[in-house]
Amino acid sequence: MNSPGHRENILRASFTHLGVGMSIVKGETTITQNFASARGYLKTGLPQQIERGGYVSMETTPFPSFAPNAAMYDFYKEKRNEPAGGPIPVSERKIDVARGIYRVRFYFETRDGYEIYTGPRVEVR
């Protein structure tokens, strides 16, 4: 709490989750904290690999429970820093993007448009 940057992250109300990691290499200990904000969870697990043309549910359970569900999703190419397909309504289950490795991003409606939250990494085969 004596570090201004750490204190700010710990007290920031928008962060809903915390991950802590520790490693010991050659007697040296490193500890990290990762702060994150969640708006929803997938209702069913998303496989790491999806067949192109296959069907997958992208429906979410909101967090907190009174918040709106995700309205849309897309597939995002991190290396190119660009969307590869979408946004797609969450009700659309057919996967119709080119083969590749993507992040799935979810669009949550706000008064001013959408907030986009990054989800899991998947490979479309």
Sequence and secondary structure as in RCSB ss.txt:
>XXXX:A:sequence
MNSPGHRENILRASFTHLGVGMSIVKGETTITQNFASARGYLKTGLPQQIERGGYVSMETTPFPSFAPNAAMYDF
YKEKRNEPAGGPIPVSERKIDVARGIYRVRFYFETRDGYEIYTGPRVEVR
>XXXX:A:secstr
  SHHHHHHHH TT  EEEEEEEEETTEEEEEEEEE   EEESS   SEE TT B    EEESSTTS  EEEEEE
EETTTTEEEEEEEETT  B  S SEEEEEEEEEEETTEEEEEEEEEEEE 
